[in-house]
Every structure is written in C-alpha cells, then in structure tokens.
Amino acid sequence: MFDNVNGVELTVFVLLFAVVSVMGFFAARWRRADDLEHLDEWGLGGRNFGGWITWFLLGGDLYTAYTFVAVPALVFGAGAIGFFAVPYTIVVYPMVFLVLIRLWSVSHVHGFVTPADFVRARHGSSTLALLVAITGIVATMPYIALQLVGIEAVLKAMGVTGHVPIIVAFAILAAYTYNSGLRAPALIAFVKDTLIYLVIIVAVIVIPYKLGGWDEIFGAAEAKFKASPNPGDGVILGGPAQLQYATLAFGSALALFLYPHSVTGVLASRDRNVIKRNMAALPAYSFILGLLALLGYMAIKAKVVPVGADPKAGVAGDANTIVPLLFHEMFPSWFAGIAFAAIGIGALVPAAIMSIAAANLWTRNIYREYINKDATPKQEATSSKLASLVVKVGALVAIIALDPQFSIDLQLIGGIIILQTLPAVAIGLYSRWFHRWGLIAGWAAGMAVGFWTTYQIQQKKFLPDSVVIVKEHFGGSAFPLSKLGFDTTWTIYAGFLALLVNLAVCVLGTLLFRAMRVPDGVDVTNPDEYFADSGDPRLHDIPEVVH
C-alpha cells in the first residue's frame, strides 16, 4: 500500500488532513446553535451565514476537487475544449442572481429547505416534488463519488495504493458531517480555499519559470496536438466542436445552480444582500479555474506520464493524476504535500455539502411526505443525518466498484439529469403558466431523450491509421447531429438537446391539459405574505411571485 511513497509529502498531507478533521468536529461548537437537532440548524447552518462564510462555502461547494483535477486533465488530453469550464463559471452568476435570490426569498418566508419543497408548494403536486427530489439525489450521488477521484489521484501520485486510505478519509468525513452538519464544511472551506489560492498562484509562477516560459509551454502543446490524429484536439477550437463547446458551457451553467448542493449553500445565507455580494465576488474563482486549466499544457511540456499509462502499448492510464504528478515533479516535497492536501481537502468540502443536500431532499420530500407526515424537527434532523451516511457509503461503493472513467461519464449524465428540473424550479419561480402534468410530461420526455442521446455516444480512440471504439455507449456528452439525420460532423451537448425537448413537451402538455380542463395544482406560496409586516428588515425587497 505504501511502496515508493515520499515520506515528506505523505506526512504534510496527513497533518493538514488531520487539522481539517479536527476543525470539522469543532464546527459543532462554532456559531453554536441552541439545538442542532433541527433541520434548519444541522442542514442549513441556522440560515445565518454572512458574506465571508457564504463566499468560502459556495466557492468550496461549486469548485470541487474533481474540477481541479479533471479540467487540467481534459486540457492535457484534448486541448481547447477543456476551457469550456471557464465561460460556464462566468455566465452562471447572472443566472444564479435571477433564480437563487428569488428562491431564497420564497424559502425564507415559507421555511423551505430544498428546491422540491418549493415545487411542492408552488405547483401543488407531491408527484412533481417527488420527481424533483429523486432527480436531485440521483444527480448528486455520482458527483459525491467523483470527489473521491481527486483524492485517489493524489494518493496515486504519492505512491499510496488500495482503497483503505479512501475509506478511512470518507469515514472521518461522515463522522464530522453527522456531528456538525453544514457548519463543518463551512468552517473547513476557509482552509481549503486558502490552500487552493496559495498553490495555484505559486504554480503559475514557478512551473512556467522551470519549463522555460509560456512560449515553450504553448509550443509543446501545439506540437502534441498537431501530431494527434484526433480531429477534435488542438490549442484552437475546431469548427465542428464549436457548437458542442457553446452548448456544453451554457448547459453546464444552467445545471450548476439547479444542483441541490448549490441551493443548500445559498439558503444558508443570512439575507439577500449576502447572496448579491457573492454573485459579484465569486467570479474570482473563475480566474483561478482558468489558471488551473493551463496546468494541462504545463504537464505536456513537462512530459508527465499519467499513472498506469504505457505509451508504447497504447494504454492511456489515469489522466486525472497529471496535476498531482506535475506538482510532484516541479515542487519540493514539503510544498507538494501542501498542494496534495489542497486537492484532498478540496474534496471534503463539496462532498459534505452534497451529502447534506441529498439527505435533506430525502427527509423533507420522501420521509416526511410519504413515511412520517407528523415527523418532529428532531426526527427530521435524525433522518437527514442517517441519510447523509447512506449517501456517502453509496458514493464510496460506486467509486470502488466502477471503473473511474465510467464514473466520470456518470457525472456528465448527472448534469443532463438535473437540467430536467429547470422548468419546475427556475421557470416556476417566475411563472405558474406550466400545468403540473405538463411539467411532469416534460420531465419524462427530457429524461428519455437525455438517456437516449448519451446511450448513442461512443468513446473513440484515434490512432495514426485507424479509429478504435473504446466504449460503445455512454461515452461522453457530445451528441453527433448526424444521428438526427443532419449531414454534418458537428456535435451538441446532449443535455441541452434534452432540455429543449423537455420545454417543448411542457408547452404542448400544458396546452393539452388546459384544453381538456384537467385541474391544476393549488399554489400555496401566497404572494401577500411577502409584504406582511413580519418585522424582519431583510424582507423589504422580496419581489412578488408572478402568477
């Protein structure tokens, strides 16, 4: 398990990991609540996080360890297409400003904990709320599992093998999350983000200097992609890939704020102004993400070989290890240990928030709705705590049992899945025009198209004189338009196509059900309550919900 391990790197990694674990348990006493046995306290941190805490929490929530590992790996393997993450994390904030601020307002007045709570009240449909809850849980599970990819990559780079270290790390995560709730990742996020900023700033100064400058780095990347037979590779985005790039960036932005963990981070904020300030400040992380992506080109120049790769035999190896290996080669051991800890700790924060968000969905929209309608606040909190453990165990089993490449494909499918809740949640905040059964029909159609399109996508390996099919189905998210009968080599993001079908069916279904005079659900989010004299100055600018 510990063959060829760098003792200094491992010691620094373990020490920092131990520090944040202690912080996770201490978080139960930080901003201490009168009673943690309440979902508002355990699952939303008392709904009282201010500007700085929210900034670090959302940054740790949205910019995960998988992002820090996978984006440079994609740039390393394919070039320009990997930079899609930069525009999508820029355009997402105006959307979040429009949607999540209003969702906070409605949730604050009515005590909603999850997006499915809002859907249940807004559209008057327990069935639709159940579908939104299940969708959120299913889409979140692989995302939690993928945080393990970041930890695995670091352990492999240090020479640590086997699943025992990952199991131990997630057992500690499960323990302090169970004990402290959302306060644990909120406190640890301060350390995680500080380490990430430190490591990236040092990396973009030191590594280019050691490699001979940016001209040498981009020259090596261009030479590699020119020699590649894959028409999609290159430091400049090719014409057929441009539609895929644009729709993937836009679709990913739409999906990001629909994930339950994004909503959980926002609902924990003290007031609307906190969210507004954060929407202006969070793009700073996008700057860091752009620098992170460039690590992929640095790894090309440094001639990094992924763990398990055998170029002569055509074995690609684990591309997710290229950033840790780059740090291992370019930094002194003590700082490489800090960099590895930054990635590893970067997995703990989002994994904790995601498991809490999934557990809240289970408790509020399945357990209380269908199992125990008269659940007390303590019973709800206990149910969420236990569910968060189950979610973590499920994610752990998934990453151990499945091939890592397949699990990455599951993340792409997760984005397609969560996109299908957009009409009910995001559009529902502004309009109740859609009929509840039209929304259900649209959700079903979007899911069907999403799975059909991803099933059609093959994963290919381009050799100098041939193309080999590596995976026949579920090989990514780039759907060839030729499969729809178009004479073109262009591709499109499968989730974007599924969402268009979803919206079309929502419109047609609504018209049909209204023509048939099928009763719609009752909206219990009474707009008059927004202007009630509650004595709370934070509610003065809450907009009326449009009917």
C-alpha positions in Angstrom: 0.0 0.0 0.0 2.9 2.4 0.7 5.5 1.3 -1.8 7.7 4.1 -3.2 6.0 6.7 -1.0 7.6 10.1 -0.5 7.6 10.4 3.3 7.7 14.2 3.4 4.7 14.6 1.0 2.7 12.0 2.9 3.4 13.5 6.3 2.4 17.0 5.3 -0.7 15.7 3.6 -1.8 13.7 6.7 -1.1 16.5 9.1 -3.2 19.0 7.1 -5.9 16.4 6.7 -5.9 15.8 10.4 -6.2 19.6 11.1 -9.3 20.0 9.0 -10.8 16.8 10.5 -10.4 18.3 14.0 -12.0 21.5 12.6 -14.9 19.5 11.3 -15.7 18.2 14.8 -15.1 21.6 16.4 -17.6 23.2 13.9 -20.5 21.9 16.1 -19.3 24.5 18.7 -18.6 27.2 16.1 -21.5 29.7 15.9 -23.2 27.3 18.3 -26.9 26.6 17.9 -29.3 26.2 20.7 -30.3 22.9 19.2 -28.6 21.1 16.3 -31.5 18.6 16.3 -33.3 20.7 13.8 -33.0 20.7 10.0 -32.6 24.4 9.8 -29.6 24.2 12.1 -28.0 20.9 11.0 -28.8 21.1 7.3 -28.6 24.9 6.7 -26.3 26.1 9.4 -29.0 28.1 11.1 -29.7 30.1 7.8 -27.4 32.8 9.2 -24.1 32.7 7.3 -22.7 36.1 6.4 -20.8 37.4 3.4 -17.4 35.9 4.0 -18.6 32.5 5.2 -21.0 32.2 2.2 -18.2 33.2 -0.2 -15.9 30.4 1.0 -18.8 28.0 1.4 -20.1 28.5 -2.2 -16.6 28.5 -3.6 -15.9 25.2 -1.9 -19.3 24.0 -3.0 -19.1 24.8 -6.7 -15.4 24.5 -7.3 -14.7 20.9 -6.3 -11.6 18.7 -6.2 -12.8 16.9 -9.3 -12.8 20.3 -11.1 -9.3 21.0 -10.0 -8.2 17.5 -11.3 -10.4 16.9 -14.3 -10.3 20.3 -16.1 -6.5 20.3 -16.5 -6.7 16.6 -17.4 -9.1 17.4 -20.2 -6.9 20.2 -21.5 -3.9 17.8 -21.3 -5.8 15.2 -23.4 -7.8 17.3 -25.8 -6.7 21.0 -25.6 -9.0 23.9 -26.1 -12.3 22.1 -25.4 -11.2 21.8 -21.8 -11.6 25.6 -21.3 -15.4 25.3 -21.6 -15.4 25.4 -17.7 -14.2 29.0 -17.7 -17.0 30.7 -19.6 -19.6 28.5 -17.9 -18.5 29.5 -14.5 -18.7 33.2 -15.6 -22.2 33.1 -17.3 -23.6 31.1 -14.4 -23.7 34.0 -11.9 -26.2 36.2 -13.7 -28.5 33.2 -13.8 -27.9 32.5 -10.2 -28.7 36.1 -9.4 -32.0 35.8 -11.2 -33.0 32.4 -9.8 -31.5 31.7 -6.4 -32.0 35.1 -4.9 -35.7 34.8 -5.5 -35.7 31.1 -4.3 -34.0 32.4 -1.1 -36.8 34.9 -0.6 -39.6 32.4 -1.1 -37.8 29.8 1.1 -37.1 32.3 3.8 -40.8 33.2 4.1 -42.2 29.6 3.9 -39.4 27.7 5.6 -38.4 25.7 2.6 -35.2 23.6 2.9 -35.0 22.0 -0.6 -36.0 23.0 -4.2 -38.5 20.2 -4.1 -40.2 21.9 -1.1 -40.7 24.9 -3.3 -42.0 22.8 -6.2 -44.5 21.1 -3.9 -45.9 24.4 -2.7 -45.7 26.3 -5.9 -47.2 23.7 -8.3 -49.4 21.9 -5.7 -48.1 18.5 -6.8 -46.5 16.0 -4.5 -45.7 13.8 -7.5 -43.7 16.5 -9.2 -41.9 17.3 -6.0 -41.1 13.6 -5.6 -39.6 13.6 -9.1 -37.5 16.7 -8.4 -36.3 15.2 -5.1 -35.3 11.8 -6.7 -33.7 13.7 -9.6 -31.6 15.8 -7.3 -30.5 12.7 -5.2 -29.6 10.7 -8.3 -27.7 13.5 -10.0 -25.8 14.3 -6.8 -24.7 10.7 -6.0 -22.1 10.4 -8.8 -20.9 14.0 -8.0 -20.1 12.9 -4.5 -18.3 9.8 -5.8 -16.2 11.9 -8.1 -14.7 13.8 -5.2 -13.0 10.6 -4.5 -11.4 10.8 -7.9 -9.5 13.8 -6.7 -8.3 12.1 -3.5 -7.4 8.9 -5.5 -5.4 10.9 -7.9 -3.4 12.5 -5.1 -2.8 9.2 -3.3 -1.7 7.5 -6.6 0.8 10.4 -7.2 2.2 9.9 -3.7 2.5 6.1 -4.3 -0.3 5.1 -2.0 -2.4 2.3 -3.4 -5.5 0.4 -2.4 -8.9 1.6 -1.2 -8.3 1.6 2.6 -7.0 5.2 2.7 -10.0 6.5 0.9 -12.4 4.5 3.1 -10.7 6.0 6.2 -10.9 9.5 4.8 -14.6 9.2 4.0 -15.3 7.6 7.4 -13.8 10.7 9.1 -15.8 12.9 6.7 -19.0 11.0 7.5 -18.4 11.3 11.3 -17.8 15.1 11.5 -20.6 15.8 9.0 -23.0 13.7 11.1 -21.8 15.6 14.2 -21.7 19.2 12.9 -23.9 19.4 9.8 -23.3 22.2 7.3 -21.2 24.1 9.8 -18.3 21.6 9.2 -17.8 22.2 5.5 -18.4 26.0 6.0 -15.5 26.2 8.5 -13.2 23.9 6.6 -13.8 25.9 3.4 -11.7 28.7 4.8 -8.6 26.4 4.9 -9.4 24.7 1.6 -9.8 27.9 -0.4 -6.7 29.5 1.1 -4.6 26.5 0.2 -6.0 26.3 -3.3 -5.2 30.0 -4.0 -1.7 29.6 -2.5 -0.9 26.5 -4.6 -2.2 27.9 -7.9 -0.5 31.3 -7.5 2.8 29.5 -6.8 2.2 27.0 -9.6 1.6 29.6 -12.3 4.8 31.5 -11.3 7.2 28.6 -10.5 6.3 25.9 -13.1 6.4 28.2 -16.2 9.8 29.5 -15.0 11.2 26.0 -14.6 9.8 25.0 -18.0 11.3 27.9 -20.0 8.3 30.2 -20.2 4.8 30.3 -21.7 6.1 30.3 -25.2 7.7 26.9 -24.6 4.6 25.6 -22.9 2.2 26.5 -25.7 4.7 25.4 -28.3 4.8 21.9 -26.8 1.0 21.7 -26.6 0.6 22.8 -30.2 3.2 20.2 -31.3 1.4 17.4 -29.4 -2.0 18.2 -30.9 -0.7 18.6 -34.4 0.7 15.1 -34.2 -2.6 13.7 -32.9 -5.0 12.0 -35.3 -8.0 13.1 -33.3 -9.7 16.0 -35.3 -11.1 17.4 -32.0 -7.7 18.0 -30.4 -5.9 21.4 -30.6 -5.0 24.6 -28.8 -7.5 26.3 -31.1 -11.1 25.0 -31.1 -12.0 23.4 -34.4 -15.2 24.3 -36.3 -17.2 21.1 -35.6 -16.5 21.4 -31.9 -17.7 25.0 -31.5 -21.4 24.2 -31.1 -20.5 21.5 -28.6 -18.3 23.9 -26.7 -21.0 26.7 -26.6 -23.9 24.4 -25.6 -21.8 22.5 -23.1 -20.8 25.7 -21.4 -24.3 27.1 -21.4 -25.9 23.8 -20.4 -23.4 23.3 -17.6 -24.1 26.8 -16.3 -27.8 26.1 -16.2 -27.3 22.8 -14.4 -24.9 24.1 -11.8 -27.4 26.3 -9.9 -30.0 23.5 -10.0 -27.9 21.0 -8.1 -29.2 20.6 -4.5 -25.8 21.5 -3.0 -25.9 24.9 -4.8 -29.3 25.6 -3.4 -28.2 24.5 0.1 -25.3 26.8 0.1 -27.5 29.8 -0.9 -30.3 29.0 1.5 -27.8 29.0 4.4 -27.2 32.7 3.7 -28.3 35.4 6.2 -30.1 37.6 3.7 -30.5 38.5 0.1 -27.7 41.1 0.1 -25.2 38.4 1.1 -26.1 36.5 -2.0 -25.9 39.6 -4.2 -22.4 40.4 -3.0 -21.3 36.9 -3.5 -22.6 36.8 -7.1 -20.3 39.7 -7.7 -17.3 38.2 -5.9 -17.4 34.5 -6.9 -16.2 35.0 -10.5 -12.7 35.4 -8.8 -12.8 31.6 -8.7 -13.2 31.5 -12.5 -9.9 33.3 -12.8 -8.3 30.6 -10.7 -10.1 28.0 -12.8 -8.5 29.5 -16.0 -5.1 29.2 -14.4 -5.9 25.6 -13.3 -6.7 24.7 -16.9 -3.3 25.9 -18.1 -1.7 23.2 -15.8 -2.8 20.7 -18.5 -0.5 22.4 -21.1 2.3 22.6 -18.4 2.0 18.9 -17.9 2.5 18.4 -21.7 5.7 20.4 -21.7 6.9 18.6 -18.5 6.3 15.3 -20.3 4.2 14.0 -17.5 3.1 10.4 -17.9 -0.2 9.5 -16.1 -0.2 6.7 -13.6 -0.8 3.4 -15.3 0.0 4.7 -18.7 2.0 2.7 -21.3 2.5 4.9 -24.4 4.1 2.0 -26.3 1.2 -0.3 -25.7 -1.4 2.5 -26.3 -2.6 2.5 -22.7 -3.7 6.0 -21.6 -3.6 5.4 -17.9 -5.4 7.7 -15.3 -5.3 11.2 -16.8 -6.7 12.6 -13.5 -3.2 12.1 -12.0 -1.4 14.5 -14.3 -1.8 17.6 -12.0 -0.6 15.8 -8.8 2.3 14.3 -10.8 3.2 17.7 -12.1 3.3 19.1 -8.6 5.4 16.1 -7.5 8.0 16.8 -10.2 8.1 20.6 -10.0 7.7 21.4 -6.3 9.9 20.5 -3.3 8.4 17.6 -1.3 7.1 19.8 1.5 5.2 22.1 -0.8 4.0 19.2 -3.0 2.5 17.8 0.3 0.6 21.1 0.8 -0.6 21.0 -2.8 -1.8 17.4 -2.4 -3.6 18.4 0.8 -5.3 21.3 -1.0 -6.8 18.9 -3.6 -7.7 16.3 -0.9 -9.3 18.8 1.4 -11.0 20.3 -1.7 -12.8 17.0 -2.0 -14.1 17.0 1.6 -16.0 20.4 1.5 -18.2 19.7 -1.6 -18.7 16.0 -0.6 -20.0 17.1 2.8 -22.4 19.7 1.3 -23.6 17.4 -1.4 -24.4 14.6 1.1 -26.3 17.1 3.3 -28.3 18.4 0.4 -29.2 14.9 -0.8 -30.1 13.9 2.8 -32.4 17.0 3.1 -34.2 16.0 -0.1 -34.8 12.5 1.3 -36.1 13.8 4.6 -38.3 16.7 3.5 -39.7 15.3 0.3 -39.8 11.5 0.8 -39.6 10.7 4.5 -41.9 13.4 5.7 -44.2 13.4 2.7 -44.7 9.6 2.4 -43.4 7.9 5.5 -43.9 10.1 8.6 -46.1 13.0 7.9 -46.1 14.1 11.5 -42.3 14.0 11.9 -40.9 16.2 14.6 -38.0 18.6 13.9 -35.7 16.1 15.9 -36.9 13.2 13.8 -36.3 15.1 10.6 -32.8 16.0 11.7 -32.0 12.4 12.7 -33.4 11.2 9.3 -31.1 13.6 7.4 -28.1 12.6 9.5 -28.6 8.9 8.8 -29.4 9.6 5.1 -26.2 11.5 4.7 -24.3 8.5 5.9 -26.1 6.2 3.4 -25.4 8.7 0.6 -21.6 8.7 1.4 -21.5 4.9 1.7 -23.3 4.6 -1.7 -20.8 7.0 -3.3 -17.9 5.1 -1.8 -19.2 1.8 -3.1 -19.7 3.3 -6.5 -16.2 4.6 -6.9 -14.7 1.3 -5.7 -16.9 -0.9 -7.8 -16.9 1.1 -11.0 -14.1 1.9 -13.5 -13.0 5.5 -12.8 -13.6 6.5 -16.4 -17.1 5.2 -16.3 -17.8 7.2 -13.1 -16.6 10.4 -14.9 -19.2 9.6 -17.6 -21.8 9.4 -14.8 -21.0 12.9 -13.8 -21.8 14.1 -17.3 -25.1 12.2 -17.2 -25.7 13.8 -13.8 -25.7 17.2 -15.4 -28.2 16.1 -18.0 -30.4 14.6 -15.3 -30.5 17.8 -13.1 -31.2 20.0 -16.1 -34.7 18.4 -16.4 -35.8 20.2 -13.2 -35.3 23.6 -14.7 -38.9 24.2 -15.9 -40.4 23.3 -12.5 -37.8 25.1 -10.3 -36.2 28.0 -12.2 -39.1 29.0 -14.5 -41.6 28.1 -11.7 -40.1 31.0 -9.7 -41.3 33.5 -12.2 -44.4 31.9 -13.8 -47.1 29.3 -13.0 -48.2 29.1 -16.6 -47.0 25.5 -16.9 -49.5 22.9 -15.9 -48.3 20.5 -13.3 -48.9 17.5 -15.5 -47.3 19.3 -18.4 -44.2 19.7 -16.2 -44.2 16.0 -15.4 -44.6 15.1 -19.0 -41.7 17.4 -20.0 -39.5 15.9 -17.2 -40.2 12.4 -18.5 -39.5 13.4 -22.1 -36.3 15.2 -21.2 -35.1 12.2 -19.2 -35.9 9.8 -22.1 -34.1 12.0 -24.7 -31.2 12.6 -22.3 -30.5 8.9 -21.8 -31.2 8.0 -25.4 -28.7 10.6 -26.7 -26.0 9.6 -24.2 -26.5 6.0 -25.0 -25.8 6.7 -28.6 -22.4 8.4 -27.9 -19.4 6.2 -28.4 -16.0 6.8 -26.8 -13.3 6.6 -29.5 -9.5 6.3 -29.6 -7.8 7.9 -32.6 -4.8 6.0 -33.8 -2.5 7.2 -36.6 -4.2 5.0 -39.2 -7.5 3.9 -37.6 -10.2 4.7 -35.1 -11.0 2.2 -32.3 -14.2 2.2 -30.3 -13.2 2.2 -26.7 -16.8 2.3 -25.3 -19.9 1.6 -27.4 -22.4 3.5 -25.2 -22.4 6.3 -22.6 -19.1 7.5 -23.9 -19.4 11.2 -23.1 -21.8 14.1 -23.6 -21.1 15.2 -27.2 -24.1 14.0 -29.3 -23.4 13.8 -33.1 -26.1 15.7 -35.1 -25.6 13.2 -37.9 -27.6 10.8 -35.7 -30.6 13.1 -36.2 -30.2 12.9 -40.0 -28.1 16.1 -40.5 -25.3 15.9 -42.9 -22.6 17.3 -40.6 -19.8 16.4 -38.3 -20.9 18.9 -35.7 -21.9 17.8 -32.2 -24.1 19.2 -29.5 -24.3 18.8 -25.7 -26.8 16.0 -25.1 -28.2 17.8 -22.0 -29.0 20.9 -24.0 -30.9 18.9 -26.6 -32.8 17.0 -23.8 -33.8 20.3 -22.2 -35.2 21.7 -25.4 -37.4 18.6 -25.8 -38.4 19.0 -22.1 -39.5 22.6 -22.7 -41.4 21.8 -25.9 -43.3 19.0 -24.2 -44.0 21.2 -21.2 -45.6 23.8 -23.5 -47.6 21.2 -25.6 -48.7 19.3 -22.5 -49.8 22.5 -20.7 -51.9 23.5 -23.7 -53.4 20.0 -24.0 -54.2 19.6 -20.2 -55.7 23.1 -20.1 -57.9 22.3 -23.2 -59.0 19.1 -21.5 -59.8 21.1 -18.3 -57.6 18.9 -16.2 -57.4 20.6 -12.7 -54.0 22.2 -11.9 -52.4 22.2 -8.5 -53.0 24.9 -5.9 -50.2 27.4 -5.3 -49.8 27.9 -1.6 -47.0 30.4 -1.9 -49.3 33.3 -1.3 -47.6 36.5 -2.6 -49.4 38.6 0.0 -47.1 37.0 2.7 -44.1 38.6 1.1 -45.4 42.0 2.1 -46.7 41.0 5.5 -45.4 43.1 8.4 -43.0 40.5 9.8 -40.7 42.9 11.5 -37.8 41.5 9.5 -36.0 44.2 7.5 -34.4 41.6 5.3 -37.7 41.0 3.6 -38.3 44.6 2.3 -37.1 43.9 -1.2 -38.6 40.4 -1.8 -40.3 40.5 -5.2 -43.9 39.4 -5.7 -44.2 35.9 -7.2 -45.7 36.2 -10.6 -48.9 34.3 -11.2 
